[in-house]
Amino acid sequence: MTHYDYHRPETVEEVLGLKRVLPAATFIAGGTDLMVRIKNRVLNPPALISLRAVTELGGIEDGEHTRIGALTTIDELCRHPLIAERYPLLAQAARRLGSRQIRNVATLGGNLCNCSPCADTATPLLVYDAQVQLQGPDGSRQVTLAEFFVGPGQTCSSPEEILSQIILPPPPADARTLFMKKGRVKMDLAIASTSVVLVLDGELCQEARLAVGSVAPVALRLPLAESVLAGQKLSSELSAEVARVATTEIAPIGDIRASADYRRQIIEVYLRRSIDQLAGIVQ
Amino acid sequence: MKIDLSFTLNGSPINTSVAVDRRLVDLLRDELDLTGTKIGCEEGECGACTVLVDGQAVNSCLFPAPEVDGKHVITIEGLGESDNRLSELQQAFVDQGGIQCGFCSPGMILSARALLNENPNPSQDEIREALGGNLCRCTGYVQIVDSIQTAAARENSDD
């Protein structure tokens, strides 16, 4: 059994102060991933600094931009009317994350800070152009989520910084959206996942935003596939072409859950299906 | 390093002291002798350790004990009636064959309790969704779903 100290500060200032004194300490939010890693001895922190009593890190604020406190639980995202109305992909992805027991405790900030390519909330936030606010001893800074994700388990934040807020600009008006996730059973981590936002003008695709998870070192947008789709007249041939281009922008690996080829194929099928469904194309 | 904790356990206030690196499941089983909460996978997959914290189902194997301070905790030991009778939900599991070896039952029943508290009349799909994080290796899930529907019907007819 690993032994560690445990601290429960109540303000961000106290959190940052503790981290200065205990540089080897690890931050813990919901702990649903961290506690497993400690049990399996993947991590052996001398101390944990819990963020759970820091009330200023919670809450969802309405405004021109929606600000989601990093400590907001996945279950809160599932239920919040503002999220369901303005950012439906985020609500849908949250409902597909883990079990109810996990969703009750796991936080949005934790899901992002683990920086797993299969984080369920990552692809919706990428298509909504989310930014994250990082707070450290030298003040706070805002970076795009795409900049925040550096590699598997690796973010652009320094060890002294915490993620405090997720900031969402207004979603595109009249957008049609679809989230898809492939797992063997419902509780699984994603084998592959897709978030699609389309703005249509009749048969014309005015704007397209596509993001994919579990098929590259980080969850990512697909600028090339988006550019093939944007400004074009929608057809089943075009969706197939977009999906084919998308497979050139990803770099899946094979692991215990699926082979690289299977992941590539799922992405192609899911993107084609998403675009066809949102555009009302019958196959 | 130890920490003093004050919380409500199965309706009664409790003050205790625990090593800070213990999990809620360790506190319940090893310090407070409440062994109804089971340890299965210890990774949040099986749900055998499910308890309610402030009414919400959580995996007590992933819940650091210090976080329970000031909270309300309900374990399987807290569900029965005061005269040692089983609650209606527990009795329904017995009547419908929702229990076989019994190892998953405390977690199943607490997940079901959380569900019925927020949705007294759940559909079969809603029950299966709520139990997604609880694994049973004996009965299969049909009898467990039946048990919860039976409990819901009995509880609703009491009102």
Boltz contact constraints between the chains, C-beta under 6 A:
constraints:
  - contact:
      token1: [A, 3]
      token2: [B, 21]
      max_distance: 6.0
  - contact:
      token1: [A, 4]
      token2: [B, 21]
      max_distance: 6.0
  - contact:
      token1: [A, 5]
      token2: [B, 1]
      max_distance: 6.0
  - contact:
      token1: [A, 6]
      token2: [B, 20]
      max_distance: 6.0
  - contact:
      token1: [A, 6]
      token2: [B, 66]
      max_distance: 6.0
  - contact:
      token1: [A, 31]
      token2: [B, 62]
      max_distance: 6.0
  - contact:
      token1: [A, 32]
      token2: [B, 44]
      max_distance: 6.0
  - contact:
      token1: [A, 32]
      token2: [B, 62]
      max_distance: 6.0
  - contact:
      token1: [A, 35]
      token2: [B, 62]
      max_distance: 6.0
  - contact:
      token1: [A, 36]
      token2: [B, 43]
      max_distance: 6.0
  - contact:
      token1: [A, 39]
      token2: [B, 42]
      max_distance: 6.0
  - contact:
      token1: [A, 52]
      token2: [B, 67]
      max_distance: 6.0
  - contact:
      token1: [A, 99]
      token2: [B, 132]
      max_distance: 6.0
  - contact:
      token1: [A, 99]
      token2: [B, 133]
      max_distance: 6.0
  - contact:
      token1: [A, 100]
      token2: [B, 57]
      max_distance: 6.0
  - contact:
      token1: [A, 100]
      token2: [B, 130]
      max_distance: 6.0
  - contact:
      token1: [A, 100]
      token2: [B, 133]
      max_distance: 6.0
  - contact:
      token1: [A, 101]
      token2: [B, 50]
      max_distance: 6.0
  - contact:
      token1: [A, 101]
      token2: [B, 57]
      max_distance: 6.0
  - contact:
      token1: [A, 101]
      token2: [B, 58]
      max_distance: 6.0
  - contact:
      token1: [A, 101]
      token2: [B, 59]
      max_distance: 6.0
  - contact:
      token1: [A, 101]
      token2: [B, 133]
      max_distance: 6.0
  - contact:
      token1: [A, 102]
      token2: [B, 44]
      max_distance: 6.0
  - contact:
      token1: [A, 104]
      token2: [B, 56]
      max_distance: 6.0
  - contact:
      token1: [A, 104]
      token2: [B, 58]
      max_distance: 6.0
  - contact:
      token1: [A, 105]
      token2: [B, 58]
      max_distance: 6.0
  - contact:
      token1: [A, 186]
      token2: [B, 132]
      max_distance: 6.0
  - contact:
      token1: [A, 187]
      token2: [B, 132]
      max_distance: 6.0
